[in-house]
C-alpha cells in the first residue's frame, strides 16, 4: 500500500470512529462513547473533555485531534494559534 492509500484508509477509519449523531459526538474506538455537543460548546468545556479523554486507554492522538476539530466546528469555537 502506498502513502496515499494509507492516508485515505486512516481518514476513513477516523470517520467511522468519530461522528456526530443526534446532537452528540460519538467516539467509537473500543466501545461507543457519546458526548453531547452542549457539554463541549465553549473552549473551557472542551478543555475539560480533552483532559478527561486523555485518561482513556483507547484514546489516540489522531482520535483526540478529530474530536477537537469536530467539537470546534459543530459548536463554532474558533481555534486560535498561540
SVG drawing of the C-alpha trace seen along z (x, -y; Angstrom):
<svg xmlns="http://www.w3.org/2000/svg" viewBox="-31 -33 35 35">
<polyline fill="none" stroke="black" stroke-width="0.4" points="0.0,0.0 1.4,-3.4 1.3,-6.5 -1.8,-8.0 -3.7,-4.8 -2.5,-4.6 -3.7,-8.2 -7.0,-7.5 -7.5,-4.4 -6.6,-6.3 -9.1,-9.1 -11.9,-6.5 -11.1,-4.8 -11.4,-8.1 -14.6,-8.9 -16.0,-5.7 -14.6,-6.2 -15.8,-9.7 -19.1,-11.1 -22.0,-13.4 -25.3,-11.8 -28.4,-13.2 -26.7,-16.2 -23.7,-14.2 -20.2,-13.5 -19.9,-9.7 -16.5,-8.2 -16.4,-4.5 -12.9,-3.1 -13.3,-0.3 -16.9,-1.0 -19.4,-3.8 -18.8,-6.9 -21.2,-9.8 -20.6,-13.4 -23.5,-15.8 -22.5,-18.9 -23.9,-21.2 -21.4,-19.7 -18.4,-20.9 -19.8,-24.2 -17.2,-26.5 -13.4,-26.4 -13.5,-25.8 -15.9,-22.9 -13.9,-21.4 -10.7,-21.6 -12.4,-19.7 -13.3,-16.9 -9.9,-16.8 -8.4,-16.4 -11.0,-13.7 -10.5,-11.8 -6.7,-11.7 -7.3,-9.3 -9.0,-6.7 -6.7,-3.8 -8.2,-3.7 -7.6,-7.4 -5.0,-8.2 -3.6,-11.5 -5.5,-11.1 -8.8,-10.4 -8.3,-13.3 -7.4,-15.7 -10.5,-14.7 -12.6,-15.1 -11.3,-18.6 -11.9,-19.5 -15.4,-18.2 -16.3,-19.9 -14.9,-23.2 -16.7,-23.0 -20.0,-21.9 -20.0,-24.5 -18.4,-27.3 -15.4,-27.5 -12.6,-29.4 -9.2,-27.7 -6.6,-30.4 -2.9,-30.0 -0.8,-30.8"/>
</svg>
